[in-house]
Amino acid sequence: MTTHAPEHAPLIIDIAGLSLSQVDRRRLAHPLTGGIVLFGRNWKDRQQLSALCAEIKSLRQDLLICVDHEGGRVQRFRTDGFVHLPPMRALGHAWIKDQIAATNAATACGYVLGAELRACGVDFSFTPVLDLDYGESSVIGDRAFGRDPRVVTLLAKSLMHGLLQSGMSNCGKHFPGHGFVKADSHTDIPMDRRSLKAILADDAAPYEWLNTTLTSVMPAHVIYPKVDARPAGFSSKWLNFILRSQLGFGGAIFSDDLSMAGARLIDGKKVSYTQASVAALNAGCDMVLLCNQSVGEGKPVDALLDGMAEALIKGQWEASEASELRRLALLPQTPALGWDDLTAQPAYMHALGLIP
């Protein structure tokens, strides 16, 4: 087992199955690999998930085990005792009836979400969604708390308080906002033609209001042409100048999945996964995700690992100690309760009764 973290391990990759193959082990042991993102195909039951996470940590304790687990239609683990969490829109509807009760329910959701994942060995979930619900985006839709950035901010902060109680970090997404555009960046390259002033006053406002609470941010694969010709995740103007300098965010920045269509076209040119990763890191991302490319032989994953190692030697990107410290800061700092201890805990039972 490696006992020390590499100098900078920015790559978050995935695996094809329910346990680690020898190829998976080699990829996860690579010094540029910083974590793994799990999907529904990596889930059978709690026992299998716990064994998989233990296997990953036996390779390297510093690997960050991540998952997209928000509630509603984006929840990877739904059986064998996992609570079916509501979509965030349900919390927005609860706010209309009783604002204080809604914030309490959001905290309960965050606590249950984080505690259940941690009980199985998962370190981190890419949540909450901070996008505003304009009623236009099919990919965001009921994943958003609501339309009002103030309501989104307060409900997200309450949810993040619950995550904190469980010992889990958080990730606000998709900066500066994916809710205004109709196109889905998984398959298209959305364009948001509003002015920077309009975006900062509305969609990006939660990021400034939450700059003491957010531990990580994921930018959108959306182009805002009045600000920059590049998608936000490849734009130093968006990440360094606006998010970090102007809005005061100091945590980690993840790229969104680089296999999405919105990530494969930069400056009008189709790019490789390595080129996209280099561009994202040079623009200000600390980590980059490549998802769903391990299925089959997983050649794209190997090509990325080899390509990024070569690009590092050639000076096309630089290892960053600050980025590595931000990655390590996302790892849980407290021991997790096992499933049986968690589900017998009064705080957990109380939280269950508050979830809408």
VENFENZI-V712343 format. One record per run of one state. SS is the DSSP state (alpha for helix, beta for strand, coil for the rest). FROM is the first residue (numbers start at 1). TO is the last residue. If there is no record, write none. Layout:
ss & from & to
SS & FROM & TO
SS & FROM & TO
This chain:
ss & from & to
coil & 1 & 1
beta & 2 & 2
coil & 3 & 10
beta & 11 & 13
coil & 14 & 21
alpha & 22 & 29
coil & 30 & 32
beta & 33 & 38
coil & 39 & 39
alpha & 40 & 42
coil & 43 & 45
alpha & 46 & 59
beta & 60 & 60
coil & 61 & 63
beta & 64 & 67
coil & 68 & 68
beta & 69 & 71
coil & 72 & 73
beta & 74 & 75
coil & 76 & 87
alpha & 88 & 97
coil & 98 & 98
alpha & 99 & 119
coil & 120 & 123
beta & 124 & 125
coil & 126 & 128
beta & 129 & 129
coil & 130 & 140
alpha & 141 & 143
coil & 144 & 148
alpha & 149 & 166
coil & 167 & 171
beta & 172 & 175
coil & 176 & 189
beta & 190 & 191
coil & 192 & 195
alpha & 196 & 201
coil & 202 & 204
alpha & 205 & 209
coil & 210 & 215
beta & 216 & 219
coil & 220 & 221
beta & 222 & 223
coil & 224 & 230
beta & 231 & 231
alpha & 232 & 234
coil & 235 & 235
alpha & 236 & 246
coil & 247 & 251
beta & 252 & 257
coil & 258 & 260
alpha & 261 & 263
coil & 264 & 264
beta & 265 & 266
coil & 267 & 268
beta & 269 & 270
coil & 271 & 272
alpha & 273 & 283
coil & 284 & 286
beta & 287 & 289
coil & 290 & 298
alpha & 299 & 313
coil & 314 & 320
alpha & 321 & 329
coil & 330 & 338
alpha & 339 & 343
coil & 344 & 345
alpha & 346 & 352
coil & 353 & 356
